[in-house]
Amino acid sequence: MVSVSTWFRYVVSKLEYSVSVSWKNYKGGQINDTQIGDVVWKNLFQGKLTYLHWNKGEEMAPVVGNQGGTLLVRKIPMPDTTRVFVGDVVVLKDPEKPDDYMVRRLAAVEGYEMVSTDEKDEPFILEEDQCWVLSDNENLKPKEAKDSRSFGPVLMSSIVGRAIYCLRTAVDHGPIHNSSLSMKKDTPVLEVELDVEELAKNHKA
């Protein structure tokens, strides 16, 4: 049973999402100023804040699992440093294959100084809208991990969502450990929209 306070926080999250989507569509020229209100209300009362994403590969083990896992992902239409935080597991466009998506942990954002363990590499500061993402699997070499250590910084705007729950097997599933700020923000969304049976039904393993 979801509490009244949780429902209230969930509705606030939906309103924030609806406004973000409407503003993004307006800035992109997809709607005009007279349509903004209609789009806000439509997104507020229809659809969900989450979607399911199948992640394959061992790059994010053990969080996702060596054979992959089905993720519940919270949509983030306008990612920036007030909506996505260091420590979050994010879904982003693959910088090497723009039509594909990958799951990595956000390790640094704009303004962070990046210092390599290789003394030959010069330190640098991440510029506006840049971020650094890493694989969780410490057993993989940098090239095998397919993260920022091989392809460099990625655009924060390439992030489409934050993974908040993972089903690895029918008996092995649970919330994903993100930054404390994100976990607090995502709690009402998780309580209202999580459907483990639906996750299991869409699981490909």
trRosetta pair geometry for C-beta under 8 A, 3 or more apart (Angstrom, degrees):
i j d omega theta_ij theta_ji phi_ij phi_ji
2 6 5.0 -119 -176 86 90 131
2 7 5.8 107 129 -57 116 89
2 10 7.8 0 176 -16 141 146
2 191 5.4 128 -115 142 103 112
2 192 5.8 52 -111 -88 158 73
3 6 4.6 98 59 5 81 103
3 7 7.1 -143 98 -4 44 85
4 7 5.7 -54 -151 36 33 112
4 8 6.4 37 151 -23 66 104
5 8 5.5 -50 -150 32 34 115
5 9 6.5 32 153 -16 65 104
6 9 5.8 -55 -149 38 33 109
6 10 6.2 37 150 -23 65 107
6 187 7.5 -101 -131 126 100 94
6 188 4.8 172 -167 -120 73 90
6 191 5.3 -51 -177 85 141 151
6 192 7.1 173 143 -50 106 96
7 10 5.4 -54 -147 35 32 116
7 11 6.4 34 155 -20 66 103
7 188 7.5 179 -69 -158 15 117
7 192 7.2 112 -104 -87 62 125
8 11 5.9 -53 -150 34 30 110
8 12 6.6 32 151 -18 63 105
9 12 5.6 -52 -150 36 34 115
9 13 6.4 38 150 -22 64 104
9 187 7.6 4 113 81 147 93
9 188 4.0 -174 96 -48 109 157
10 13 5.6 -53 -152 34 32 114
10 14 6.5 33 150 -19 65 104
10 188 4.1 -145 -64 152 77 117
10 189 6.3 146 -122 -77 86 49
10 191 7.5 -112 -68 68 125 98
10 192 4.8 71 -122 -20 153 152
11 14 5.5 -51 -148 35 34 112
11 15 6.4 37 152 -22 65 103
12 15 5.7 -52 -149 34 31 113
12 16 6.5 33 152 -19 64 104
13 16 5.7 -53 -149 36 31 112
13 17 6.3 33 151 -19 64 107
13 49 6.3 3 130 -98 113 162
13 185 7.2 129 -107 179 118 82
13 188 6.2 173 -6 80 138 120
13 189 5.8 -109 123 -64 164 102
14 17 5.5 -53 -147 38 32 113
14 18 6.2 36 153 -23 66 106
14 43 7.6 -178 177 133 84 81
14 44 5.5 104 138 -140 108 62
14 49 6.2 -114 -94 -60 73 115
15 18 5.6 -52 -145 34 30 113
15 19 6.4 29 156 -17 64 105
15 40 7.8 32 -152 -176 66 100
15 44 5.9 29 -94 -114 60 113
16 19 6.0 -55 -149 36 29 109
16 20 6.4 30 152 -20 63 109
17 20 5.7 -59 -149 37 30 113
17 21 6.3 28 156 -18 67 106
17 43 6.6 -137 113 149 90 123
17 49 5.6 -149 -53 -116 167 98
17 75 6.8 80 -146 85 126 106
17 77 6.8 114 -158 3 72 117
18 21 5.9 -54 -147 36 29 109
18 22 6.3 27 155 -17 63 110
18 39 7.5 165 -176 128 85 70
18 40 4.7 91 145 -155 112 60
18 41 7.5 93 -177 -46 145 15
18 42 7.8 157 -143 66 113 56
18 43 3.7 163 -119 89 86 114
18 44 4.5 -18 -64 -60 161 78
19 22 5.8 -58 -147 39 29 112
19 23 6.2 27 156 -18 66 109
19 40 5.8 28 -83 -121 57 111
20 23 5.9 -57 -145 38 27 108
20 24 6.2 29 156 -20 63 109
20 77 4.6 144 127 67 110 119
20 78 4.7 -137 -165 11 109 114
21 24 5.7 -56 -147 36 28 112
21 25 6.3 26 156 -16 64 108
21 39 6.9 -138 108 153 98 112
21 43 5.3 152 59 -100 143 166
21 77 4.8 -154 -83 -83 67 172
22 25 5.9 -58 -148 39 28 109
22 26 6.2 30 152 -21 64 108
22 31 7.2 -59 -156 60 69 147
22 36 5.0 94 171 -155 122 74
22 39 4.3 145 -108 97 97 118
22 40 4.8 -29 -42 -65 154 77
22 43 7.0 -139 -45 13 92 138
23 26 5.5 -53 -145 36 31 114
23 27 6.3 29 157 -16 66 106
23 36 7.6 47 -75 -139 52 114
23 78 7.2 -12 82 -52 113 149
24 27 6.0 -54 -145 38 28 107
24 28 6.2 19 156 -11 62 113
24 77 5.2 -129 -10 156 155 115
24 78 5.6 -155 -70 -66 116 102
25 28 5.7 -62 -144 45 29 108
25 30 4.2 -79 -166 66 85 118
25 31 4.8 41 130 10 113 107
25 39 6.3 -128 58 -171 147 165
26 29 7.9 48 175 -62 28 21
26 30 7.5 -79 -63 52 22 75
26 31 5.5 -53 -84 72 63 91
26 32 7.5 80 -130 -146 83 12
26 33 6.9 69 -142 -86 123 55
26 36 5.7 10 -72 -91 133 105
31 35 4.1 -120 -173 86 111 130
31 36 6.5 144 118 -71 127 56
31 39 5.9 -79 -74 -38 175 145
32 35 5.4 90 55 9 64 104
32 36 8.0 -95 106 -31 38 81
33 36 5.9 -22 -156 -13 42 117
34 37 7.9 -49 177 23 38 99
35 38 5.3 -60 -162 43 59 114
35 39 5.8 57 145 -24 85 106
36 39 6.0 -63 -151 37 28 108
36 40 6.4 31 154 -23 66 106
37 40 5.6 -53 -149 31 32 114
37 41 6.5 24 158 -12 66 106
38 41 6.1 -60 -151 40 30 106
38 42 6.1 32 153 -22 66 110
39 42 5.5 -53 -143 36 32 114
39 43 6.3 25 161 -13 66 107
40 43 6.3 -64 -151 41 24 103
40 44 6.2 26 153 -25 63 113
41 44 5.4 -55 -143 34 31 116
41 45 6.3 2 168 3 67 110
42 45 6.8 -77 -148 47 22 89
42 46 5.7 -28 175 27 64 120
43 46 6.7 -72 -114 58 21 81
43 47 6.4 -41 -144 50 59 126
48 51 7.1 145 83 -65 114 61
48 193 5.5 113 -158 -130 119 132
49 74 5.8 -3 140 -145 97 81
49 75 5.9 -139 -176 33 53 95
49 189 5.2 -89 83 -136 138 120
49 193 6.4 -137 49 -37 88 158
50 72 5.3 9 179 179 138 89
50 73 6.0 148 -156 75 79 42
50 74 5.4 -46 -94 -93 84 50
50 75 6.7 -159 -97 -13 27 81
50 164 7.3 -86 -113 36 127 124
50 189 6.5 130 -44 167 113 113
50 193 4.9 142 23 130 127 149
51 72 7.9 163 81 -154 24 53
51 73 5.6 -26 63 62 72 97
51 75 6.5 64 -1 -59 101 100
51 161 7.3 -112 42 -86 97 166
52 70 6.0 -11 -167 -176 106 101
52 71 7.0 145 -159 77 54 51
52 72 6.4 -34 -100 -99 64 55
52 73 7.3 140 -118 14 13 90
52 198 7.4 -137 -62 135 138 102
52 199 6.8 178 -118 -110 121 65
52 202 5.2 45 149 101 161 158
53 70 7.5 151 77 -160 39 54
53 71 4.6 -24 65 64 90 105
53 73 4.9 32 1 -17 122 133
53 91 5.8 -28 154 -104 179 151
53 101 7.1 -76 -154 98 130 141
53 103 7.5 142 120 -67 132 120
53 161 7.5 166 -25 72 144 140
53 163 7.4 -99 57 -97 125 98
54 68 6.7 35 174 162 80 127
54 69 7.8 -166 -149 101 55 29
54 70 5.6 -29 -100 -104 69 69
54 71 7.5 177 -88 17 18 80
54 202 7.4 -133 -63 145 104 97
54 203 7.9 140 -109 -135 102 40
54 204 5.3 43 -139 1 143 127
55 60 6.6 -6 142 34 142 139
55 64 5.3 -65 91 -158 130 147
55 68 5.4 -172 100 -154 57 87
55 69 5.9 -5 58 57 96 67
55 70 7.8 167 19 -97 74 20
55 71 5.7 42 -8 -15 114 121
55 103 4.7 -20 -121 4 143 139
55 163 7.9 -21 -27 -96 145 145
56 67 7.7 -40 -142 164 72 48
56 68 3.9 -32 -112 -88 48 142
56 204 7.9 -49 -74 77 105 135
57 60 7.4 78 95 12 92 83
57 68 6.2 71 24 -80 42 92
58 61 4.7 -22 -166 -10 75 125
58 66 4.7 5 -113 -145 105 62
58 67 7.8 12 -78 -55 83 26
58 137 5.7 71 140 -84 81 162
58 140 7.2 153 105 -60 100 126
59 102 7.9 -12 73 -169 154 107
59 103 7.7 151 85 74 112 79
59 104 7.3 -46 135 -94 126 80
59 135 4.2 -97 -177 -131 90 119
59 136 7.3 99 141 34 59 70
59 137 5.5 -134 -162 14 28 122
59 140 6.6 -37 -117 6 61 167
59 144 8.0 -172 -97 135 86 72
59 145 5.7 112 -138 -155 97 57
59 146 6.0 -67 -101 49 145 100
59 147 7.4 153 -169 -50 125 101
60 63 5.2 -69 159 63 92 104
60 64 4.0 52 96 9 115 122
60 89 7.2 82 -149 -145 131 122
60 103 5.4 -26 -48 103 152 109
60 104 7.2 -140 -82 -101 106 40
60 105 7.7 136 -125 -32 96 90
60 135 6.4 -120 -74 -154 52 72
60 136 4.9 57 -149 26 53 112
60 137 6.6 -78 -52 -28 6 94
61 64 6.3 -82 -75 60 47 76
61 65 6.0 -12 -106 155 86 8
61 66 4.8 35 -95 -75 145 59
61 136 6.8 -166 67 88 30 103
61 137 4.7 48 55 -90 82 110
61 139 8.0 -28 82 32 116 114
62 65 6.9 34 -161 -88 53 38
62 66 7.7 -19 -110 -42 63 76
62 136 7.4 -106 28 123 46 125
62 137 7.8 115 -29 -97 50 77
63 89 6.5 -166 147 -92 154 151
63 136 5.2 43 4 69 118 173
63 166 6.6 120 155 5 72 164
63 176 6.1 59 -174 -137 112 96
63 177 7.4 -116 -119 35 113 87
64 68 6.4 -32 146 -153 111 34
64 69 4.3 -155 -173 25 74 120
64 71 7.2 -40 -120 -66 105 109
64 103 6.6 105 -65 97 150 146
64 136 7.8 139 5 41 91 134
64 163 8.0 -31 -85 168 104 164
64 166 5.6 -129 -115 -147 57 147
64 168 6.9 147 167 -94 38 95
65 68 6.1 -26 82 68 101 16
65 69 4.6 112 24 -51 117 110
65 166 7.4 178 -12 156 101 127
65 168 3.7 141 -59 -137 140 111
65 169 7.5 145 -122 -29 155 79
65 172 7.4 112 -90 111 127 129
67 168 7.8 105 58 -169 89 85
67 205 5.6 88 121 -121 125 120
68 204 7.4 -21 102 68 134 107
68 205 6.6 -179 73 -72 95 104
69 166 4.7 39 134 -173 144 103
69 167 6.0 169 -172 78 95 44
69 168 4.5 -48 -103 -96 120 57
69 203 7.8 -34 -158 -133 50 99
69 205 7.6 -11 -99 -33 44 129
70 166 7.2 146 76 -156 46 56
70 167 4.6 -12 60 58 98 102
70 199 5.2 155 106 -169 129 84
70 200 7.9 -173 48 -78 150 25
70 202 5.8 131 -140 96 145 92
70 203 4.6 -104 -20 -98 136 73
70 204 7.2 137 -68 6 101 77
71 91 7.4 164 99 -64 149 122
71 103 6.9 152 -33 -99 162 150
71 163 4.5 -55 -165 -133 132 110
71 165 7.0 144 -159 79 55 53
71 166 5.4 -22 -102 -101 72 76
71 167 7.9 -159 -73 23 29 70
71 176 7.7 14 -137 -42 101 140
72 163 7.3 109 70 -157 47 63
72 164 5.6 -59 95 64 94 86
72 165 4.0 14 37 53 117 103
72 166 7.6 -134 17 -65 74 36
72 190 7.6 113 106 -118 141 78
72 193 7.4 155 -173 113 130 104
72 194 6.3 -23 -110 -110 176 76
72 199 6.5 -62 -54 -90 101 119
73 91 5.3 -6 -135 -5 144 140
73 160 7.9 34 154 105 137 89
73 161 4.0 69 163 130 111 142
73 162 6.7 154 -159 73 72 30
73 163 5.3 -41 -99 -93 79 56
73 164 7.0 140 -119 9 26 82
74 161 5.6 167 79 -163 44 94
74 162 4.9 -14 55 58 101 87
74 163 8.0 -170 15 -83 75 9
74 164 5.3 58 -22 -23 105 128
74 186 5.8 -120 -41 -119 154 109
74 189 5.8 55 -106 131 120 159
75 160 7.1 -43 -141 160 66 75
75 161 5.2 -50 -105 -98 33 106
76 79 4.8 66 131 -76 123 87
76 83 5.6 143 -152 142 117 126
76 84 6.2 63 -170 -59 167 108
76 159 6.2 -13 79 125 129 101
76 160 6.6 149 55 162 80 25
76 161 5.3 158 10 -104 86 39
76 162 6.1 67 -31 -15 127 90
78 83 6.9 112 91 5 71 161
79 83 5.7 -133 -132 82 46 120
79 84 4.9 9 -154 -8 98 133
79 90 8.0 70 -128 -146 147 138
79 156 5.3 -150 116 157 109 86
79 157 6.3 173 60 -107 101 35
79 159 4.1 85 -75 73 174 113
79 160 7.8 -88 -31 -72 128 18
80 83 5.6 73 49 21 64 100
80 84 7.1 144 63 27 20 90
80 156 6.4 80 -109 135 43 141
81 84 7.1 -68 -107 65 29 70
81 85 7.4 78 -161 -97 60 59
81 109 5.3 131 -99 149 107 156
81 110 6.8 -99 -51 40 130 99
81 156 7.5 -55 -49 -139 71 159
84 88 5.6 -118 -165 50 79 157
84 90 6.3 37 -151 -91 132 133
84 106 6.3 141 157 -53 107 168
84 109 7.9 150 99 -91 93 134
84 156 7.0 175 61 -161 134 102
84 159 5.9 25 -75 118 169 163
84 162 6.4 -178 -115 -70 92 117
84 182 7.5 29 -135 -88 44 126
85 88 5.4 110 62 -27 63 113
85 106 7.0 146 102 87 30 139
85 178 7.7 103 65 160 98 100
85 179 4.0 -76 96 39 122 165
85 181 5.2 87 -16 59 164 124
85 182 5.6 -152 34 -37 112 105
86 106 5.6 -127 -119 117 40 97
86 107 6.5 31 -148 -176 93 17
86 108 6.4 27 -111 -92 118 30
86 109 6.2 -119 -60 -11 94 100
86 179 6.4 96 77 -81 48 132
87 105 7.0 -24 -157 -175 24 105
87 106 6.7 -29 29 72 26 88
87 178 6.1 112 123 180 87 53
87 179 3.7 114 75 -73 120 82
87 180 8.0 10 99 -4 154 60
87 182 7.6 -169 91 17 97 124
88 105 7.0 166 88 -152 35 65
88 106 4.8 16 57 25 83 120
88 162 5.2 -56 -178 -133 123 116
88 178 4.5 26 -117 -155 63 109
88 179 5.3 -47 -54 -1 78 100
88 182 5.1 100 -96 -31 110 166
89 103 6.4 22 173 180 96 99
89 104 7.5 -164 -149 107 64 21
89 105 5.3 -40 -96 -95 64 73
89 106 7.8 -148 -81 1 17 78
89 136 7.8 -17 -104 -48 111 128
89 162 6.8 106 76 -165 58 70
89 163 4.4 -50 106 52 110 110
89 176 5.3 -81 35 159 139 140
89 178 6.0 -110 13 -91 78 90
90 103 7.2 179 89 -146 36 59
90 104 6.6 -21 60 67 80 64
90 105 7.4 119 13 -125 77 24
90 106 5.4 56 -6 -42 124 103
90 133 7.0 -100 55 -116 112 126
90 159 4.9 -38 176 -137 136 114
90 161 6.9 159 -158 90 68 42
90 162 5.5 -42 -103 -103 68 63
90 163 7.1 -159 -95 1 14 83
91 101 5.5 20 179 171 96 125
91 102 7.5 168 -150 83 57 31
91 103 5.5 -28 -96 -95 68 77
91 159 7.1 110 76 -158 48 66
91 160 5.4 -54 99 63 97 91
91 161 4.6 6 44 61 113 90
91 162 7.4 -146 10 -75 80 16
91 163 6.3 107 -38 -48 94 90
92 101 6.7 161 83 -154 26 80
92 102 6.2 -27 66 62 76 78
92 103 8.0 138 20 -99 70 30
92 104 6.9 -44 28 33 115 100
92 133 6.8 -140 26 -57 147 165
92 154 6.4 93 148 131 150 149
92 158 4.7 62 -170 119 103 92
92 159 4.6 -46 -93 -96 98 55
92 160 6.5 154 -107 6 38 77
93 98 5.8 14 172 -147 121 57
93 100 7.5 115 -160 82 60 45
93 101 6.1 -59 -103 -104 39 68
93 102 7.9 33 143 19 14 81
93 158 4.4 -103 38 -168 99 100
93 160 7.0 90 -40 -26 78 111
94 97 4.3 3 96 57 132 80
94 98 6.8 -131 71 -73 74 20
94 99 7.9 -27 46 58 108 41
94 100 4.3 2 12 84 135 94
94 101 6.2 -155 -27 -109 86 12
94 102 4.7 95 -87 -20 85 109
95 98 7.6 16 -143 -77 22 68
95 151 5.1 151 78 150 133 144
95 154 5.2 -127 -60 -110 128 108
95 158 7.1 13 -75 -168 81 171
96 146 8.0 -92 18 -158 137 105
96 151 6.1 -116 -47 -104 104 145
97 100 4.2 20 108 25 115 116
101 160 7.0 -63 -125 31 130 132
102 146 7.2 -125 -144 124 151 118
103 163 6.1 37 -144 -35 123 141
104 133 3.7 81 111 163 135 118
104 134 6.1 148 -178 62 107 22
104 135 6.2 -65 -127 -76 92 47
104 147 5.6 139 -134 -119 138 103
104 148 7.9 132 159 -20 156 89
105 133 6.6 150 71 -159 36 74
105 134 5.5 -34 64 66 91 78
105 135 7.6 95 18 -151 93 7
105 136 5.7 90 -18 -66 128 89
106 109 7.0 20 175 -60 115 92
106 131 6.0 -34 -144 172 97 133
106 132 7.7 102 -163 75 55 53
106 133 5.9 -42 -99 -102 46 80
106 159 7.8 5 -78 -95 122 143
107 131 8.0 135 50 169 61 85
107 132 4.8 -65 70 103 99 96
107 133 6.3 150 7 -119 92 22
107 134 4.6 53 -40 -2 136 113
107 148 7.3 -134 40 32 124 138
108 112 3.8 -126 -170 80 112 164
108 114 6.5 158 88 -81 168 95
108 126 6.0 164 129 -21 109 148
108 131 6.5 170 90 -160 56 63
108 132 4.0 19 49 37 99 118
109 112 6.1 105 56 -13 42 116
109 126 6.6 -166 145 100 24 149
109 130 7.7 145 -167 93 46 55
109 131 4.9 -18 -110 -109 61 94
109 132 7.8 -126 -61 19 30 76
109 156 6.7 48 -140 -87 97 126
110 126 5.1 -130 -112 115 37 101
110 127 6.3 -35 -130 121 96 23
110 128 5.2 47 -137 -112 147 32
110 129 6.5 44 -63 -1 131 22
110 130 5.6 110 -85 50 79 71
110 131 7.1 -58 -33 -71 65 67
110 156 7.2 -61 -27 -32 104 134
111 125 6.7 -18 -152 -177 22 107
111 126 6.5 -33 24 69 29 91
112 125 7.0 166 85 -150 35 66
112 126 5.0 24 52 18 82 119
112 132 7.1 -97 78 10 139 123
113 123 5.8 17 177 174 101 118
113 124 7.4 174 -152 93 62 24
113 125 5.2 -37 -97 -94 64 78
114 123 6.4 168 83 -157 51 68
114 124 5.5 -13 55 64 101 73
114 125 7.2 167 10 -98 78 24
114 126 6.5 86 -27 -44 112 88
114 132 6.4 142 -95 -69 129 153
115 123 4.6 -17 -97 -106 74 106
116 119 7.8 -154 93 -60 96 18
116 120 7.9 -53 94 63 138 60
116 121 3.6 26 35 73 154 135
116 123 7.4 -153 7 -86 75 56
118 121 4.8 73 83 1 99 107
126 130 4.3 -151 -172 95 91 113
126 131 6.7 62 -169 -96 148 28
126 132 6.4 -114 -82 -30 137 100
126 153 5.8 153 -126 -116 95 140
127 130 4.9 73 57 1 67 128
127 153 7.7 117 31 121 81 167
129 155 5.4 -4 148 -151 101 82
129 156 4.9 -127 -161 29 56 101
129 157 5.9 -8 -162 -15 115 100
130 153 4.2 10 -170 167 114 138
130 154 7.3 136 -153 71 65 27
130 155 6.6 -56 -100 -104 49 44
130 156 6.8 -45 0 -25 2 88
131 153 6.6 137 62 -160 25 87
131 154 6.1 -35 66 68 79 76
131 155 7.5 45 20 158 86 12
131 156 4.8 95 -19 -79 118 80
131 159 7.6 9 42 -37 150 123
132 148 4.5 -166 -156 99 72 174
132 153 5.8 -58 -78 -108 71 73
132 154 7.8 134 -100 21 26 78
133 147 5.6 -129 107 -158 75 96
133 148 5.2 131 50 -30 56 109
133 154 6.1 -17 6 26 115 126
134 145 7.2 -11 -167 156 66 138
134 147 4.8 78 -128 165 38 157
134 148 6.4 -63 -69 28 63 100
134 149 7.2 56 -114 -21 86 101
135 140 6.0 -31 107 61 151 135
135 145 3.6 -141 16 -164 142 103
135 146 6.9 85 -58 56 125 63
135 147 4.7 -138 -21 -39 82 131
137 140 4.7 57 105 -2 111 111
137 145 6.6 -170 65 -113 94 93
140 144 4.1 -135 -169 96 101 113
140 145 4.4 138 108 -69 126 80
141 144 4.7 85 53 11 76 108
141 145 6.9 -141 91 -16 34 91
142 145 5.6 -56 -145 29 29 115
142 147 7.4 -99 -156 50 68 91
142 149 4.0 -99 -152 117 114 136
142 150 5.8 154 149 -52 91 91
143 146 7.7 29 170 -63 36 55
143 150 5.5 109 -112 -94 52 133
145 149 6.7 44 69 44 126 121
145 150 7.3 165 69 -9 82 118
146 150 6.3 -60 -121 47 34 139
146 151 7.5 25 -168 -11 60 116
147 150 6.6 98 57 21 43 91
147 151 7.4 -137 133 30 19 92
148 151 6.4 -77 -120 66 36 71
148 152 5.9 -22 -161 148 73 9
148 153 6.2 38 -144 -85 119 32
148 154 6.7 -114 -92 -11 100 92
151 154 7.3 39 108 -65 112 97
154 158 5.4 -80 161 46 108 141
155 158 4.5 105 71 -17 89 100
156 159 6.0 -35 -176 7 51 114
159 162 7.9 26 174 -63 118 71
162 178 6.4 45 177 -113 121 155
162 182 6.1 -127 173 -163 159 136
162 186 7.1 -116 98 -78 126 137
163 166 6.6 33 168 -63 120 96
163 176 5.1 41 118 14 94 167
163 178 7.8 165 76 -68 67 116
164 175 6.6 -36 164 -147 67 80
164 176 5.8 -149 -157 36 17 104
164 178 7.1 -47 -109 -15 65 134
164 186 4.7 -158 -124 180 135 145
164 189 7.0 41 98 94 177 116
164 190 5.6 -135 144 -80 129 107
165 173 7.2 40 171 174 93 98
165 174 7.1 -129 -148 132 78 23
165 175 5.4 -49 -100 -107 75 48
165 176 6.2 -138 -78 -10 19 87
165 190 6.3 132 -47 -132 120 107
165 194 5.9 94 -29 -116 168 114
165 199 7.4 -89 117 -91 117 152
166 173 6.3 -153 103 -144 52 72
166 174 7.0 -9 58 60 76 51
166 176 5.5 81 -14 -67 104 101
167 170 7.7 26 -177 -94 111 30
167 172 7.7 118 -165 89 52 59
167 173 4.0 -9 -112 -108 65 127
167 196 7.0 136 -88 -148 127 76
167 199 4.3 136 -16 149 147 125
167 200 6.3 -131 -177 -73 156 60
167 203 5.7 -92 109 -86 124 124
168 172 4.4 -46 67 105 109 109
168 173 6.2 -172 19 -81 68 62
168 205 7.8 27 170 -8 47 161
169 172 4.4 50 43 33 92 101
169 173 7.4 -140 60 -43 44 84
169 203 8.0 113 -132 179 30 153
169 205 6.6 -84 -100 87 69 147
170 173 7.8 -44 -168 -20 15 117
170 200 5.6 61 -115 -131 82 119
170 203 7.4 -162 -69 53 71 163
173 196 6.5 139 97 -136 152 108
173 199 6.9 116 -143 115 154 147
175 183 7.6 80 161 -135 133 104
175 190 6.5 19 -106 -147 111 156
177 183 7.5 -18 -147 -76 46 133
178 182 4.2 -64 122 85 131 130
178 183 5.3 168 63 -55 90 84
178 186 7.2 70 43 12 141 145
179 182 4.6 87 59 10 86 104
179 183 6.9 -157 88 -8 42 87
180 183 5.8 -55 -143 37 31 111
180 184 6.4 34 156 -20 64 105
181 184 6.0 -60 -157 34 28 110
181 185 6.5 23 151 -15 64 109
182 185 5.5 -57 -147 40 35 110
182 186 5.8 22 159 -14 71 115
183 186 5.9 -60 -135 44 28 105
183 187 6.6 54 158 -51 61 89
184 187 6.1 -29 -155 -8 29 116
185 189 7.8 14 134 1 66 118
186 189 5.1 -65 -158 46 58 115
186 190 5.6 60 146 -28 86 106
187 190 5.8 -58 -146 36 27 111
187 191 6.3 24 159 -18 64 108
188 191 5.7 -55 -143 37 33 111
188 192 6.2 20 162 -10 68 111
189 192 6.3 -66 -146 43 25 101
189 193 5.7 -21 175 20 66 119
190 193 6.9 -70 -118 53 17 83
190 194 5.1 26 -175 -38 62 120
191 194 6.9 -17 -97 17 11 110
195 198 3.9 46 103 12 115 116
195 199 6.7 163 93 -16 62 82
196 199 5.3 -52 -150 35 38 117
196 200 6.3 38 153 -19 68 104
197 200 5.7 -53 -148 37 31 111
197 201 6.3 36 152 -24 64 107
198 201 5.5 -51 -146 33 32 116
198 202 6.5 14 159 -4 65 109
199 202 6.3 -73 -151 46 26 97
199 203 6.4 47 149 -51 64 99
200 203 5.4 -34 -148 -1 34 123
